[in-house]
Amino acid sequence: MTYMDEAIKEAEIGIKNKEGGPFGVVIVDKAGHMIAKGHNQVLKTKDPTAHAEINAIRRACKKLKTKDLSNCIMYSTCEPCPMCLAAIIWSNIKIVYYGSTKKDAARIGFKDDDIYEHIKGNKELLKEWNTNNQSCKNLFKNYDGEIY
């Protein structure tokens, strides 16, 4: 059984249990050991961030006791959405294999394209204003801790 087969099994669990969409993920280290897996649990948890990638990243970080997954590879049933893509980059995963595309997800109603449009500058989806608050700026000026 391949890692993608394991990711598909994870997605099937989520679908069968009505926990979320057709998304499953497996994270392995470069030696091929399975570190974590996860599936979409948005419907179960009522948490819009409970995507398969996020769930698997959280489990992998907890298991390895680190926020740095640079020694890991991700297998996902679908191309990551923008939120998951950011989490993958922040966790330092450098390789992601995926089985379906964001266009496949869009065909069944997932709205990744809305987020990409906002990132490109379409501000109709979400209004944002910089309040230029000096107290907020001081938080950054005075921070000397670990980055993210």
Backbone torsions as a table, in degrees:
resi	resn	phi	psi	omega
1	MET	NA	133.9	-179.2
2	THR	-85.7	168.2	176.8
3	TYR	-63.6	-36.4	178.0
4	MET	-65.8	-36.9	175.3
5	ASP	-59.5	-39.9	177.8
6	GLU	-65.2	-40.3	177.5
7	ALA	-63.6	-40.5	178.1
8	ILE	-63.4	-41.9	176.9
9	LYS	-59.3	-40.7	178.0
10	GLU	-61.5	-46.3	179.1
11	ALA	-60.2	-42.1	-179.8
12	GLU	-62.9	-35.2	176.3
13	ILE	-62.0	-47.3	179.6
14	GLY	-62.1	-40.8	179.3
15	ILE	-66.8	-48.8	-178.0
16	LYS	-57.9	-41.3	-177.8
17	ASN	-88.0	4.2	179.8
18	LYS	56.2	39.5	-179.4
19	GLU	-90.7	-24.4	-178.3
20	GLY	175.8	-170.9	-175.4
21	GLY	-73.1	-174.6	-173.1
22	PRO	-81.1	56.2	-174.2
23	PHE	-126.0	126.3	177.0
24	GLY	-138.8	150.7	-175.8
25	VAL	-141.3	144.6	170.2
26	VAL	-129.4	136.6	175.3
27	ILE	-115.7	127.6	178.3
28	VAL	-124.3	156.2	173.6
29	ASP	-86.1	172.6	-174.6
30	LYS	-67.9	-14.1	174.9
31	ALA	-85.0	-5.6	177.8
32	GLY	93.5	8.5	177.9
33	HIS	-83.4	131.5	178.3
34	MET	-71.8	124.8	-177.8
35	ILE	-97.0	-45.0	-176.7
36	ALA	-159.4	160.2	173.3
37	LYS	-143.6	164.0	-179.9
38	GLY	-167.7	161.3	174.8
39	HIS	-135.8	167.9	-179.4
40	ASN	-64.6	130.3	179.2
41	GLN	-129.6	25.7	-178.3
42	VAL	-58.1	-45.1	-178.4
43	LEU	-69.6	-40.8	-178.9
44	LYS	-65.2	-46.1	-173.3
45	THR	-92.1	-11.6	-173.3
46	LYS	58.2	33.9	-178.5
47	ASP	-120.8	110.5	-177.8
48	PRO	-66.0	-10.0	177.7
49	THR	-96.7	2.6	-176.1
50	ALA	-82.7	49.7	178.1
51	HIS	-76.1	159.0	-178.5
52	ALA	-55.6	-45.7	-177.8
53	GLU	-62.9	-44.7	-179.6
54	ILE	-62.8	-46.6	179.9
55	ASN	-59.8	-43.9	-179.2
56	ALA	-68.2	-40.6	178.0
57	ILE	-61.7	-44.2	179.4
58	ARG	-61.0	-43.2	179.5
59	ARG	-65.7	-42.0	-179.7
60	ALA	-63.9	-44.8	179.7
61	CYS	-62.8	-41.7	178.9
62	LYS	-64.2	-45.3	-179.1
63	LYS	-63.6	-43.4	-177.5
64	LEU	-86.8	-6.8	-179.4
65	LYS	56.3	47.8	-179.6
66	THR	-156.2	159.8	172.4
67	LYS	-99.3	-3.2	-175.5
68	ASP	-103.9	106.0	179.4
69	LEU	-104.9	32.2	-176.8
70	SER	-64.2	-17.4	178.0
71	ASN	-92.5	15.2	-174.4
72	CYS	-120.0	159.6	176.9
73	ILE	-126.1	141.1	-179.9
74	MET	-110.2	138.6	172.6
75	TYR	-118.6	122.6	-175.5
76	SER	-130.3	145.0	178.4
77	THR	-71.7	-13.4	-179.0
78	CYS	-147.3	152.4	174.1
79	GLU	-55.5	131.1	-176.1
80	PRO	-62.2	142.6	173.1
81	CYS	-71.6	171.0	-179.0
82	PRO	-58.6	-39.1	179.1
83	MET	-63.6	-46.9	-179.2
84	CYS	-67.9	-38.1	176.7
85	LEU	-58.2	-43.8	178.1
86	ALA	-62.8	-43.8	179.7
87	ALA	-63.5	-38.9	178.3
88	ILE	-62.7	-45.8	179.5
89	ILE	-65.3	-44.3	179.3
90	TRP	-63.8	-29.7	179.5
91	SER	-85.2	-3.4	176.6
92	ASN	73.5	17.2	171.9
93	ILE	-67.9	131.8	-175.1
94	LYS	-106.1	-15.0	-177.1
95	ILE	-131.4	127.6	175.9
96	VAL	-131.4	125.4	171.7
97	TYR	-103.5	133.2	178.8
98	TYR	-134.0	151.9	-173.6
99	GLY	-98.2	-27.9	178.7
100	SER	-126.3	162.5	-177.5
101	THR	-103.5	170.1	175.6
102	LYS	-62.8	-27.2	175.8
103	LYS	-68.5	-37.0	174.8
104	ASP	-61.8	-42.5	178.8
105	ALA	-65.7	-39.5	179.5
106	ALA	-62.9	-36.3	-179.2
107	ARG	-61.5	-24.6	178.1
108	ILE	-105.8	12.5	169.9
109	GLY	109.0	-1.1	178.8
110	PHE	-76.5	141.7	-167.1
111	LYS	-109.3	43.1	176.2
112	ASP	-57.0	-36.7	-177.4
113	ASP	-60.2	-33.1	177.0
114	ASP	-60.8	-40.8	-179.3
115	ILE	-69.3	-43.6	177.6
116	TYR	-60.7	-38.1	178.0
117	GLU	-64.0	-40.6	177.9
118	HIS	-63.2	-43.9	179.4
119	ILE	-61.2	-36.6	179.0
120	LYS	-71.7	-12.3	177.7
121	GLY	122.0	-3.7	176.4
122	ASN	-74.1	105.4	-174.3
123	LYS	-95.8	17.5	178.5
124	GLU	-76.4	-30.4	-177.3
125	LEU	-72.3	-37.9	-175.3
126	LEU	-145.7	126.5	176.6
127	LYS	-89.3	133.7	179.1
128	GLU	-132.5	140.5	177.0
129	TRP	-136.2	133.0	174.2
130	ASN	-85.7	116.9	-179.7
131	THR	-84.7	-5.7	176.9
132	ASN	51.9	44.8	-175.5
133	ASN	-80.1	120.0	-176.7
134	GLN	-64.4	-36.1	178.3
135	SER	-62.5	-37.3	176.3
136	CYS	-67.1	-41.8	179.0
137	LYS	-63.1	-35.4	178.9
138	ASN	-64.4	-31.6	176.4
139	LEU	-57.0	-42.4	-179.8
140	PHE	-74.1	-39.5	-179.1
141	LYS	-62.1	-38.0	-174.5
142	ASN	-93.9	-2.5	-177.0
143	TYR	-79.1	126.7	176.6
144	ASP	-130.7	22.9	180.0
145	GLY	-85.8	-172.8	179.1
146	GLU	-68.7	142.3	-179.6
147	ILE	-71.5	131.4	-175.4
148	TYR	36.4	NA	NA
